[in-house]
Amino acid sequence: MKSSRVRIVALAILLAASAALLGAAAPQKAPYRNTFSVDKATLSSTGRGAYWILEPGYKLHFQSGKDTLVVSVLEETKVVDGVTTRVVEERETEGGQLAEISRNYFAIDNATGDVYYFGEDVDEYKNGKVTGHEGAWLSGVNGAKFGLLVPGAPKVGDRYYQESAPKVAMDRAEVVAINEQITVPAGTFKNCLHTRESSALESGTEDKYYAPGVGLIKDADFALARIEKGKS
């Protein structure tokens, strides 16, 4: 009986040790940050971060088969939540037909390169007519808060909300890698930032890639095909 008890105790110790090792091998991920310690008075509507360029005239052309996406930094600015933001237009077509135009409002901390997202106005189209505005939000309205679009100095494992508009838009991102090499029609880019986006409102994930000195080069199935330089 004694040897049986010893074996049982030894087995229990072994199982406990194994569980501890498994737990150590799979640490809990940090929660997504939804507040950011930045002085809004220091934010600018124009600037250049490591992975995002806010210079009027800068334009990125993407393709996915017959579908297109054009991201344009406009001359326009808009005051949102007390901050003068830059308007960045995204114009998307599906099968040759206009599908959506969104006007996004960004500001940059030129000291860190962090780019913050203050909201968007959205027009959805079908057969040339506006059919909806799903996903529109503005920081400071109906409980919405600005988020971090892309960090200037990302670290693997960073997790942050890009949009924080309850029941409307709750997109968030996790930094997967910061040194990937990606080839798209516009060329091959090294040391790319790889993020994985998800939403607190729906299931699924979407991968994005940003090249240093260029910005977004791959957004799910959309790949960068051409760059138009902005004003320096």
N, C-alpha and C positions, 0 to 999 in steps of 0.2 A: 504493500500500500504506500509506503514511504516513497519508493522509487517512482511510482505512478504520479504521486503528488509533485515530486521534483520535476518530472517531465512536463506536467501540465503547467507548472509555474514557469518553466523555461520557455515553453511554447508561447505563453502569454506575453512574456518579456520580448520574445522574438517578434511577435505580431505587433506589439506596441512600438518597437524600434522601427519596423518596416513602415508602419503608418507615419511615424515621425519623419522618416526619410522621404516618403512620398509627398508629405506636406511641405517639406523644405524644398523639394524639387519643383513644386508648382505653387509659388507664392501668389497671393491675391493681388490683382492689378489695382492700381490706385484709381479712385473715382475720377470721372471727367471734371475738370475745373470749369466752373461757370461764373467765376468772378476773377477780375484781373486788376492787379495793383498798378494802374497807370494813371498819370495825371492827364486828364482829357485836354487840359490847356496846352500841353506840349505836343499834341498830335497835329499832323500836317496832312493837307489834301494832296500834296505832291512829294514824291520821294522814290527811293529805290532800296528795296530790301534784298536779301540774298536770293529770295525765291519769288518775289513779286515786284512788279514795276508799276508805279503810279505816275506816269508821265504822259500828258496829253498827246494823243496821236499814236501811242503805242498800241499795236493791234496784233492779235494772234488768230490765225485761221486754222480750224480743225476740220477733219473729215472722218466720217464713218460710213463707208460705202457711198451711197448717194446722198446721205444726210450731212449737213454742215453746221458748224458752230463758229461764230465770229465773236471774239471778246475784244472790245474797243474801249480804251481809256479816253473819255471825252473831255472837252474843254470845260464842261459844266461842273459846278460844285453845288452842294445842297447842305444846308445846316440841319443836322439831325441830332437830337438830344444834346444840344449846345455845342456840337462839334461841326466845323466845316469839313465836309467829306467830299471825296472825288466820286463822280458818277462814272461807273463802268458798265457799259451796255453789253449784254449777251443776246445775240440774235441767232436763233436755231431754226433750221429747216428740216422737214422730213419729206422724203420723196420729191424734193423740188418745191414743196409748198411751205410757206412760213408757218411755223408751229408755235413759237414763243419769242417774245422780246421782254427781257427783264432789265431794269435799271438798278444796279447794285451800288451801295454807298459804303466806301472804304476810307479809312484814314490810317496813316503810318506813323509809328514812333521812329523817327530818323536816328535816334540814339541806339536803338536795339535792332531795328529792322523788322520788328513785329508789325503785322498788318491786321487791323481790326475791322470787323464787319458790323455796320450799323443798320442794316436792313435792305429791303428791296421792294420795288414796285413791279408787278408782273402783269403782262397782257398775254393771254393764251389765244391762239388763233385757229380757226377752221374755215376753209374756203374763203380766206381773205378777211374774215370778220372776227372781232374780239368775242370770245365765248366765256372768259372767266379770268380770275385774278388769284388763283390758288397759290398760297405760299407767301403772299405779300405781308410784310411786317416792317415796323420801324422801332428802333431802340427808344425807350422812354414812353411808348404808347401801349396801353393795355397790358402793362406788366412786363413788356419785352425789354431785354438788356442786350447790349452789344456783346459780340463774341470775338474770338481770335480766329481770323481766317487762316493765317499761316505764320509760324514763328520765324524770327530772323536767325535764331541759333537753336534749332531743334535738337532734341535728344531722344534716342530710341526709348520708347515706352511713354513719352509724353502723351497725355490725353486731355482734350479740351473741347469745349462747346464752341462751335462756329456761329451758331444761331441759338438764341434763347428767347423764343416767343411761345409761351405756353399754348398748347392745343393748335398751334399754327405751323411753327417751324422750329425743330429741335435737333438740327444736324450737329454732329460731333465728329472728331477725328482722333486717330491714334497714330503716332509716328512708328512706322514699321522698320524703316531703314533710312540711312542718310548717305549711302555710298553706292547706290546702284547705277549700272550703265544701261541706258534705254535707247533703243533705236526707233525712230519714227520717220515719216516721210521727209521732215525738215532736217534730219541728220541724226547723228549719234551723240548722245550727251552723257557725260560721266558725273559721278558724285551726286546723283539725283536724290532728292528727298522723296520717299515713298510713304504715303499716308493711306490709312484705311478708314473710310467714312461710314457712319451708320446714323440712325435716327432713333431718338427716344420715343417716336410716335409710330414707327413701323419697323418691320423686320428687314433683314438683308444688309449687305455691305457693298461698298464700291471703292475701288482703288484709284488713287490719283498719284501722278508723278510730277515733280517740279525740278527744273534744271537751274543750277546757279547762274545768275545773270540773265536769265531768260524768263522764268516763271513757269506756269503750267504747261506741260508738254503732252500729257496723256490724262484723259478724264473718262474713265470706263472704256467704252469702245471708240471714243473720239481721240484721234492722234493729231499732233501738230503737223501741219503741212507747210505753213509759211508764216514768216514774221515780218511785220512792218514796224520800223523803228519810230519811236516817238521823239519829242523834243528833249534835248539834254538840259 
